[in-house]
Amino acid sequence: MIKLITSLTEPLFHIDIPGVVEGSFNFATVVFLLGGGFIMYTAVKEISHMLSVEHLESEGASAIKKQVTTVIASIVLMNLIFSFDSILSALAITDVFLVLAVAIVISGVAMLMLADHVSEFLRRNRKYEVLGLFIPLIVGVVLLGEGGHVAHLKLMGFPVEPMSKTTFYFSIAVLVVIDIMQSGYQRKLNTARQLESAQAPVARGQTPRS
């Protein structure tokens, strides 16, 4: 990847439609733009899928096999895109290959060790699946911004500006905090409703059901 980044810096093509689209695109910018668009499309599609009830219907074996193949292909492609972005981000910090290799190995081991725990947590807390899908949506915006900035992309005469990493992590933190607060409020509201339901028969002079 390092060799690709350093060797494929020359523009692959240019787009020059004044006032509409302007930019110069190389290997990295193409990956950023296509990858960002793909990740955003996948996140929106999965969110829409979760909000629908069609997927609850039973499917045949051939449909399930086709779905599994599509999912595996999507996972591989998304991992390639995320890995490319992570390597570019790491290269902005250091170009020492040993440091990069050790960091990637440690992160891979950590993902393998935590995968089951994360899956179990999501199984018990399904509401966080939506939060998990909004994070790739923001990542897609970041990739589009970085790719457009590197390509000096202008849309309708306005330059595309990248989102800083600080803004990205701050946005993720805000989403997580809001989701936690919403979950706490929902539990409190459900408890209050249960108490009201239990006290209603008592107020009417009836014995509450156990």
Sequence and secondary structure as in RCSB ss.txt:
>XXXX:A:sequence
MIKLITSLTEPLFHIDIPGVVEGSFNFATVVFLLGGGFIMYTAVKEISHMLSVEHLESEGASAIKKQVTTVIASI
VLMNLIFSFDSILSALAITDVFLVLAVAIVISGVAMLMLADHVSEFLRRNRKYEVLGLFIPLIVGVVLLGEGGHV
AHLKLMGFPVEPMSKTTFYFSIAVLVVIDIMQSGYQRKLNTARQLESAQAPVARGQTPRS
>XXXX:A:secstr
 HHHHHH  S SEEEEETTTEEEEE HHHHHHHHHHHHHHHHHHHHHHHHH SGGGS   HHHHHHHHHHHHHHH
HHHHHHHHHHHHHHHHTT   HHHHHHHHHHHHHHHHHHHHHHHHHHHH TTHHHHHHHHHHHHHHHHHHHHHHH
TT EETTEE     HHHHHHHHHHHHHHHHHHHHHHHHHHHHHHHHHHHHHHHTT     
